[in-house]
Amino acid sequence: MLNYPIKFQPILKDKIWGGDKLINKLNKKSDLKDIGESWEISDVKGDVSIVENGALKGKSLKELLETYTVDLLGKNNFANFGTNFPLLIKFIDAKQDLSVQVHPNDALSKKRHNSFGKTEMWYIMQADEGSRLILGFNKTIDADTYVKLLEEKKIMSVLNDVPVKKGDAFFIETGTVHAIGAGIVLAEIQQTSDITYRIYDFDRVDDAGNERELHTELAVDALNFSDEIDTVRTYTSEKNKLNNVVKCEYFKTNFIPVAQELELDYATADSFVIFMCVEGGGIITVNGKSETINFGETVLVPATTKNVTIKGTCNLLEVTV
């Protein structure tokens, strides 16, 4: 039964900084207000994805991992991760600025939380005029200076603002201080981890008047205080080609502008494939079985797949491990 393009039910998260673009632009269905995140493929405990289509409809991603193991993941991924899915795939809508934060690396995450670290990348799907990201420091500082600036509420003075537009891509290694600014919708690809150290939250309060927890002491050991962190990724945009955006030890992401029809050969690959539609729409066919993929949708193709045909006019992110 593991022989078709698999969709999962989006897991929607309301956030203090969320908006309505995931519903109004990406066509997610929810009565919640302030939707900040759509978890498209997740193996995070308590938030495991459920299949939305086909013969496996209603099955959880965990059930698929335990039943199909190598056939779903690939031999190397199964050897490294067992029946755990290595990536967490999201769409994010920031109506307001997200908190300034940092993610710990694998070693620190394992020691403190028995978790993976959280290396991630962002692809900008839409950005209001004047939108920006915070990525790294604008000058190298030390831990004592960092804590002092936090106490004085001056931390924003040493953070690096990066203006963004549709199509921009960024790679955020663990240890990089970062935040998504207001007015941005993006695709996020990351290690399976929900470990975040919140550094600064603009003194916001929730509906009950409470500020969100900060993780000042935990973050000190996790941060890279250098101002020489390379986050911006440039890439080509050749039609019907795999244009590499990010290649790291945790995942590889290609940008694919599909024009009419494209055939992809995965006969020698050893990984599942994830397609995220970041513009337009099309039809993905695997083993004679077809599934639509529209703007804001995600499809998983099992590792046993030899060939994939995509028809339509769309921009896709292709993600493998």
C-alpha positions as CSV (number, residue, x, y, z in Angstrom):
1,M,0.0,0.0,0.0
2,L,3.0,2.3,0.3
3,N,3.0,3.1,-3.4
4,Y,1.4,6.5,-3.9
5,P,1.9,10.2,-3.0
6,I,0.9,10.6,0.7
7,K,-0.7,13.7,2.2
8,F,-1.1,14.3,5.9
9,Q,-3.7,16.3,7.8
10,P,-2.1,19.6,8.7
11,I,-1.6,20.2,12.5
12,L,-2.5,23.8,13.0
13,K,-1.1,25.8,15.9
14,D,-2.5,29.1,17.2
15,K,0.2,31.5,18.3
16,I,0.3,34.9,20.0
17,W,2.1,36.1,16.8
18,G,0.0,34.2,14.3
19,G,-2.5,35.5,11.7
20,D,-4.9,34.4,9.0
21,K,-2.8,33.8,5.9
22,L,-2.5,30.1,6.4
23,I,-6.3,29.9,6.1
24,N,-6.9,32.7,3.6
25,K,-3.8,32.1,1.3
26,L,-2.8,28.5,1.9
27,N,-6.4,27.2,2.3
28,K,-5.9,25.5,5.6
29,K,-9.2,24.7,7.4
30,S,-9.6,25.8,11.0
31,D,-11.9,27.7,13.4
32,L,-8.9,28.8,15.5
33,K,-7.8,32.4,15.3
34,D,-4.2,33.6,15.0
35,I,-2.9,30.5,13.3
36,G,0.9,30.7,13.3
37,E,2.0,27.3,12.1
38,S,0.9,24.4,10.0
39,W,2.8,21.2,10.8
40,E,2.7,19.4,7.5
41,I,4.7,16.3,8.4
42,S,5.5,15.6,12.1
43,D,6.7,12.8,14.2
44,V,7.0,15.0,17.4
45,K,5.5,13.2,20.4
46,G,1.9,14.5,20.9
47,D,1.8,15.9,17.4
48,V,2.2,12.9,15.1
49,S,0.8,13.4,11.6
50,I,-2.2,11.4,10.3
51,V,-2.6,10.3,6.6
52,E,-5.2,12.3,4.8
53,N,-5.6,10.4,1.5
54,G,-5.5,7.0,-0.2
55,A,-5.3,3.4,1.1
56,L,-3.5,4.5,4.3
57,K,-5.9,7.2,5.3
58,G,-6.3,7.5,9.0
59,K,-3.0,5.8,9.8
60,S,-0.4,7.8,11.8
61,L,3.1,8.6,10.5
62,K,4.4,6.5,13.5
63,E,2.3,3.5,12.3
64,L,3.8,3.9,8.8
65,L,7.3,4.1,10.2
66,E,6.9,1.0,12.3
67,T,5.2,-1.0,9.5
68,Y,7.2,0.0,6.5
69,T,10.6,1.0,8.1
70,V,13.2,0.9,5.3
71,D,10.6,1.1,2.5
72,L,9.4,4.4,3.8
73,L,12.6,5.9,5.1
74,G,15.5,4.4,3.1
75,K,18.2,2.0,4.4
76,N,20.6,4.7,5.6
77,N,17.9,6.7,7.3
78,F,16.5,3.6,9.0
79,A,20.0,2.8,10.2
80,N,20.4,6.3,11.7
81,F,16.9,7.0,13.0
82,G,15.1,3.7,13.4
83,T,11.4,4.3,13.4
84,N,11.7,8.0,14.0
85,F,11.1,10.5,11.2
86,P,14.1,12.8,11.0
87,L,12.4,16.0,9.7
88,L,9.7,18.3,10.9
89,I,8.0,20.2,8.0
90,K,6.0,23.4,8.5
91,F,4.4,26.5,7.0
92,I,4.6,29.6,9.2
93,D,2.6,32.8,9.1
94,A,4.0,35.7,11.2
95,K,1.5,38.4,11.6
96,Q,3.6,39.8,14.4
97,D,7.3,39.4,15.1
98,L,8.2,36.0,16.6
99,S,10.3,35.9,19.7
100,V,14.1,36.2,19.4
101,Q,15.4,32.7,20.0
102,V,18.1,30.1,19.5
103,H,18.2,26.3,19.1
104,P,20.8,24.1,20.8
105,N,22.9,21.7,18.8
106,D,22.7,17.9,18.9
107,A,25.1,17.4,21.8
108,L,23.5,20.0,24.0
109,S,20.0,18.9,23.1
110,K,20.8,15.2,23.8
111,K,22.4,16.1,27.2
112,R,19.6,18.4,28.4
113,H,16.4,17.2,26.6
114,N,17.2,13.7,25.1
115,S,16.4,15.3,21.8
116,F,17.9,16.1,18.5
117,G,19.1,19.7,17.9
118,K,17.3,22.0,15.5
119,T,19.1,22.9,12.3
120,E,16.6,24.5,9.9
121,M,16.1,26.4,6.7
122,W,13.5,28.9,5.6
123,Y,12.0,29.7,2.1
124,I,10.1,32.9,1.9
125,M,6.7,32.4,0.2
126,Q,5.3,35.8,0.8
127,A,6.6,39.0,2.5
128,D,4.8,42.3,3.1
129,E,6.8,45.4,2.2
130,G,9.4,46.2,4.8
131,S,9.4,42.7,6.3
132,R,12.7,41.4,7.7
133,L,14.3,38.6,9.6
134,I,16.7,38.7,12.5
135,L,19.7,36.4,11.8
136,G,22.8,36.5,13.9
137,F,24.6,39.4,15.6
138,N,25.7,42.5,13.8
139,K,28.9,42.5,15.8
140,T,30.8,39.8,17.8
141,I,30.0,40.0,21.5
142,D,30.7,37.8,24.5
143,A,28.3,36.1,26.9
144,D,28.7,38.8,29.6
145,T,27.8,41.5,27.2
146,Y,24.9,39.5,25.9
147,V,23.4,39.1,29.4
148,K,24.0,42.8,30.2
149,L,22.2,43.9,27.1
150,L,19.2,41.6,27.9
151,E,19.0,43.0,31.4
152,E,19.0,46.5,30.0
153,K,16.5,45.6,27.3
154,K,19.0,46.6,24.6
155,I,19.5,43.2,22.9
156,M,17.9,44.4,19.7
157,S,20.8,46.9,19.2
158,V,23.2,44.0,18.4
159,L,21.0,41.8,16.3
160,N,21.3,41.6,12.5
161,D,18.2,42.7,10.5
162,V,17.9,41.1,7.0
163,P,15.2,42.5,4.6
164,V,13.4,39.7,2.7
165,K,11.3,39.2,-0.4
166,K,9.5,36.2,-2.0
167,G,11.9,33.5,-3.1
168,D,14.7,34.3,-0.6
169,A,16.1,31.3,1.3
170,F,18.1,31.0,4.5
171,F,20.0,28.3,6.4
172,I,19.9,28.6,10.2
173,E,22.5,26.4,12.0
174,T,22.1,25.6,15.6
175,G,23.5,28.4,17.8
176,T,22.3,31.2,15.5
177,V,20.2,33.8,17.1
178,H,17.1,34.4,14.9
179,A,13.5,35.5,14.6
180,I,10.9,35.7,11.9
181,G,9.6,39.2,11.4
182,A,6.0,40.4,10.9
183,G,4.4,40.1,7.5
184,I,6.2,36.9,6.4
185,V,4.8,33.5,5.3
186,L,7.5,30.8,4.9
187,A,8.2,27.2,4.5
188,E,10.4,25.7,7.2
189,I,12.4,22.5,7.0
190,Q,14.1,21.3,10.2
191,Q,15.4,18.5,12.2
192,T,12.7,16.7,14.3
193,S,12.9,18.7,17.4
194,D,10.7,21.2,19.3
195,I,13.5,22.6,21.5
196,T,13.6,26.4,21.4
197,Y,15.3,28.8,23.9
198,R,13.4,32.0,23.9
199,I,15.7,35.0,24.5
200,Y,13.5,38.1,24.1
201,D,9.8,38.4,23.4
202,F,9.2,42.2,23.1
203,D,7.6,42.2,26.6
204,R,4.4,40.8,25.1
205,V,1.6,39.3,27.3
206,D,-1.0,36.7,26.4
207,D,-4.8,37.1,26.8
208,A,-4.4,36.4,30.6
209,G,-1.8,39.1,30.9
210,N,1.1,36.7,31.3
211,E,4.5,37.0,29.7
212,R,6.0,34.0,28.0
213,E,8.9,32.2,29.6
214,L,12.4,33.2,28.7
215,H,15.4,30.9,28.7
216,T,18.2,33.2,29.4
217,E,20.6,30.9,31.2
218,L,20.0,27.9,28.9
219,A,20.6,30.1,25.8
220,V,24.0,31.4,26.9
221,D,25.6,28.0,26.3
222,A,23.8,27.4,23.1
223,L,24.6,30.7,21.3
224,N,27.2,31.5,18.6
225,F,28.2,35.1,19.5
226,S,30.1,35.6,16.2
227,D,28.9,38.1,13.6
228,E,30.3,36.0,10.8
229,I,27.5,33.4,10.4
230,D,26.5,32.8,6.8
231,T,22.7,32.4,6.6
232,V,21.7,33.7,3.1
233,R,21.4,31.0,0.4
234,T,21.6,31.9,-3.3
235,Y,20.4,29.4,-5.9
236,T,19.5,29.0,-9.6
237,S,15.9,28.8,-10.9
238,E,16.2,26.7,-14.1
239,K,12.9,25.3,-15.1
240,N,12.4,21.5,-14.8
241,K,15.7,21.2,-13.0
242,L,16.8,20.4,-9.5
243,N,18.3,23.7,-8.3
244,N,20.1,23.2,-5.0
245,V,19.3,25.6,-2.1
246,V,20.7,23.8,1.0
247,K,22.8,20.7,1.4
248,C,23.8,19.8,5.0
249,E,24.2,16.6,7.0
250,Y,20.5,16.7,8.1
251,F,18.7,17.4,4.8
252,K,19.0,18.5,1.2
253,T,16.6,20.9,-0.4
254,N,16.2,21.6,-4.1
255,F,14.1,24.3,-5.8
256,I,12.1,22.9,-8.7
257,P,10.2,25.3,-11.1
258,V,7.9,22.8,-12.9
259,A,6.9,23.8,-16.4
260,Q,4.2,21.6,-17.9
261,E,5.7,18.2,-17.2
262,L,8.8,16.8,-15.4
263,E,9.9,13.2,-14.8
264,L,12.2,12.6,-11.8
265,D,14.3,9.4,-11.4
266,Y,14.8,8.1,-7.9
267,A,15.9,4.6,-8.8
268,T,19.3,5.0,-7.1
269,A,18.1,7.2,-4.3
270,D,18.0,6.0,-0.7
271,S,15.6,8.4,0.9
272,F,12.0,9.4,1.1
273,V,11.1,12.6,-0.8
274,I,9.1,15.5,0.4
275,F,7.5,18.0,-2.0
276,M,6.3,21.4,-0.7
277,C,4.4,23.5,-3.1
278,V,5.4,27.2,-2.6
279,E,3.7,28.5,-5.7
280,G,1.1,27.3,-8.3
281,G,-0.1,23.8,-8.4
282,G,0.2,20.5,-10.2
283,I,-0.3,16.7,-10.1
284,I,2.2,14.2,-8.8
285,T,2.1,10.7,-10.1
286,V,3.8,7.6,-8.5
287,N,3.2,4.1,-9.7
288,G,0.2,5.2,-11.8
289,K,-1.4,6.8,-8.7
290,S,-1.9,10.6,-8.8
291,E,-2.4,13.3,-6.2
292,T,-2.8,17.0,-6.6
293,I,-0.4,19.4,-4.9
294,N,-1.5,23.0,-4.6
295,F,0.0,26.1,-3.1
296,G,0.6,25.4,0.6
297,E,0.4,21.6,0.4
298,T,2.9,18.9,1.1
299,V,3.3,15.4,-0.3
300,L,5.5,12.5,1.0
301,V,6.9,10.0,-1.5
302,P,8.3,6.7,0.0
303,A,11.9,5.7,-0.5
304,T,10.9,2.7,-2.6
305,T,9.7,5.0,-5.3
306,K,11.6,4.7,-8.6
307,N,10.0,7.5,-10.7
308,V,7.9,10.5,-10.1
309,T,6.0,12.5,-12.7
310,I,4.9,16.1,-12.0
311,K,2.5,17.9,-14.3
312,G,1.5,21.5,-14.0
313,T,2.9,24.9,-13.4
314,C,4.3,25.2,-9.9
315,N,7.4,25.9,-7.8
316,L,8.3,23.0,-5.5
317,L,10.8,22.4,-2.7
318,E,12.1,18.9,-2.9
319,V,13.5,17.6,0.4
320,T,15.5,14.5,1.0
321,V,17.8,13.1,3.7
